[in-house]
């Protein structure tokens, strides 16, 4: 590829560059191009063939990783239930009143029948486990001994039983036990082959205390342990999670797997410093496994009785789920003992059946829903039966119930969780998010504690989840008459709804009619003056509409805007009413325009009326109880300034926002979005800002925030309704957000929220401007609302970004005084004992002769881009899959300096813009930041400066030393700013990643799969494309591009930048390179790879190489 030469002595390799960027004093040379042209033709053809092969592999990878196939994911359906009357034949002949009695299983079956759950389950026939299967765990001599009990007399059985701790034997014990083990294996077979989604084994005797060569604690054979090994041997399961919530520690399982890294064992149990049975020191938290399995054994010991729902839920949220998501199990087995249930005389705990439902729901987010529960203990017949039935209802897909009484986690529980977390801290990156900073002590200081039971509303107790969907295409009539490329385009909701139809979700949902909100309803959150001003726009002339829109921050208006905004709000009102009256369990509102930036007195940031805020007030209005507690969870990449301002002094609405902040540089560019803004007056503590600074945040970062901040606070708040301001501009590929949250990530966040408020969750569309990303992401959320399990996350899940960790801990510091559940303490000595943290994306070079340059003193500073440049190095034999995983951890962040963000005003007027200094940036992971064409006053926004990546490999002969990072602050000057990132950028960034392959360096960048300017691409001229045409202005043949609108040819930025000039003057955004056939969009500042470009690329490829590229699939 001919792209000019680098300055002498720079040590930099020539890579593909964007025509959007200005020259760095480098020019192409026509003579050089002619000299190299012939010799490089063969190399170019070789690259073309390599590119074809790479594109085929990349397309296959794209299909596998990004194409959502909800129908196949949901193909595994049904909850299996296995039981036989034979399980009642095992009984104690010399102590008929023994607590481990046959009545335990019969009472469960009666309760399932009473709650009409049995008819919804798929009955699975039990079978006997073979001796070979038993010997997966147990020694042959022990199996033979237990087999011999079938012919023993009562006295012999009594004598043998006394050799073990807390065991009795019966002549039919062996048959019952092998039937119990085989029943669990039956469920494993059917779940792993997708005949069933999940299952419950109502079996006895229990198993988790049984060891390889002895019975123990009512247990003969270890049902769950055998099932784990069976899944590994027969179904090739690589990672198994065993969750044991029986009140007694399952030491049998621990002993069997404590050196096996393929099994993660989690036990939460009564311990009381070893005074509770089985009285073992190894039941304590410091026993974490050994050898290669260190960290794979998790003991959470309770040191007092009376532990509540809040204690168990906090343990799952802040300890089990973070580790389990990092472990990524392929099967979840639950040792489901119910002796921690309230009323159990042995456990003396206070866990409700509703809590067991929620714990089961949490586990269903793992392993794509492959969860199997096997009965262990539980000796209060009623509480055991009710708790088991609650778990079955959860497995069937029933909505999570409201908790009868939710208190904050106890100090003792928090101490136990802290100790276990500290013991596991060195082994799990997901736990190292917690920094162990000094936290508040004593009582919470917020105005209300919300200990009262959640307000009763009509509950849908169906075992299936009913999801409402509201959509009206009339909302598409709101459009920008002056900018057809505006990102908040009508097609957003149409594409989302079409995706729902394509995946069959619309038919599975209950349609909710849309309606117009009334002016009286709008007045719940907005001033009469604002309502009247927006109403007047319905009859304004276009010139007046344009003038009025320019008075506000990022607002366009047409005559239909007011009606569209009324429809958006009214649709949410109908959805809220349907949820609260029990017509549906949850809902999704595909509405526009968005709402969360709208202030009380003015529109702002594409938003006219604050739909989520209005929906919250409407819900409280129609609730027949004291003010309904409402959680508004805002995951739009922009802070919902309007929502915060409306509720910051209100303790009945908890507002939590996860947003890109960049130290106040990202829209809406206000310090009100900072973590220290916790609310005012009685609303103190009820405003939570998870404000990201730097880094390209993705699934692991958002999940970490949910596990350690969002869910603990929300659970303690105990809302009656959850509203999600669901902007999808943090999604991977969004042109404004620049983040990497996947559709699968959004699915997991949705699943977590469904454990709140009795499952009453309404997802309301806000932002999101990549049509593919928002369609896939919102469709995935709806699928989860319908009861489908979330798909697996990327494996391995990257560690949370160090900047995300910093943000999360800052939020915890500010909110620990208000929320007791945040008070997890990690001793400083534990953190100090760790090696220096490996920051995500920063990897040292290990190739021969390569040396990482740690110092940044010799690096020119980067303007703040909202990202941190990092490098990924690969060994020569890395596969495409490994390369892709490496790319997933690429981060870009920045250090901001000398910038004080503005304080937002309720008016939402235009805010100052920043102009970045004109430093020239060159580094190994080449990031170019240069002046664009256009006027000096052209606006620039941090949101539009995200590098996007295209899988393009460019072979080069010279090995080049890699640089780990170049990210320092730049001087900033105020200048009027556009909002929501929709201003024409003044800077452009190009990210390339060097990878050593077969002794050569290859560079990788990643394109957008869609952009809003593709309609600028016009049909090919009849003459086709001649890739050998010179620049029409200067005649250069060195590095030319063709405009895909007018098909004129001009030279690139490293020659005389005539294409740059053409793009600025003609406003034609899409251009194709004759060098490597890439397509660049000036307005998106990114490479684009989309089917619309196939015709032009194919024509250029034919002209250049004499053959077509493979058809688009």
Protein Blocks (a to p, Z undefined) as FASTA:
>chain_A
ZZbjadehklpacddddfkbccehiacdfklmmmmmmmmmmmmmmmmmmmmmmmmmmmmm
mmmmmmccfklmmmpgcjdddddfklmmpccfklmkbfbdfklmmmmmmmmmmnommmmp
ccdddddddfklmmmmmcfklmmmmmmmmmpcfklmmmmmmmpghiaddfklmmmmmmmm
mmmmmmmmmmmnomafbdcddddddfklpcfkbceehiabdfklmmmmmmmmmnopabdc
dddfbfbdcfklmmmmmmcckbccdddddfklopacehiaklpmklgbehjlgoiaccdd
dfbehiafklmmmmmmmmmmmmmmmnopabdcddddfklbghiaklopabdfklmmmmmm
mmmmggnhpacdddfedjbfklmmmmmmmmmmmmnopacdddfbdcdddfklmmmmmmmm
mmmmmmomklmmpgoiacdehjdfbfbeolaccddddddfbfbdcddddddfklmmpccf
kbmkbfbbfklmmmmmmmmmmnommmmpccdddddddfklmmmmpcfklmmmmmmmmmcc
fklmmmmmmmpghiaddfklmmmmmmmmmmmmmmmmmmmnopambdcddddddfklpcfk
bceehiabdfklmmmmmmmmmpcbdcdddddddfbfbdcfklmmmmmmcckbccdddddf
kgopacehiaklpmklgbghjlgoiaccdddeejjddfklmmmmmmmmmmmmmmmnopab
dcddddfklbghiaklopabdfklmmmmmmmmmmgghlpacdddfedjbfklmmmmmmmm
mmmmnopacdddddddddddfklmmmmmmmmmmmmmmmmklmcccdfklmmmpccdddeh
iacdfbehiacdfbfklpccdddehiacddddddfklcfklmmmmmmmpccddddehiac
ddddfklpacddddddfbdcddfblcdddddedjfklccdfklmcccddddddddfbdcd
ddfbdcdddddddddddeehiacdfbdcdddddddeehiacddddddfbdfklmmpccdd
fklpafkbccfklopakbccddfklopacddfklnommmmmmmmnopabdcdfklopacd
fklopacddfklmmmmmmmmmmmnopacdddZZ
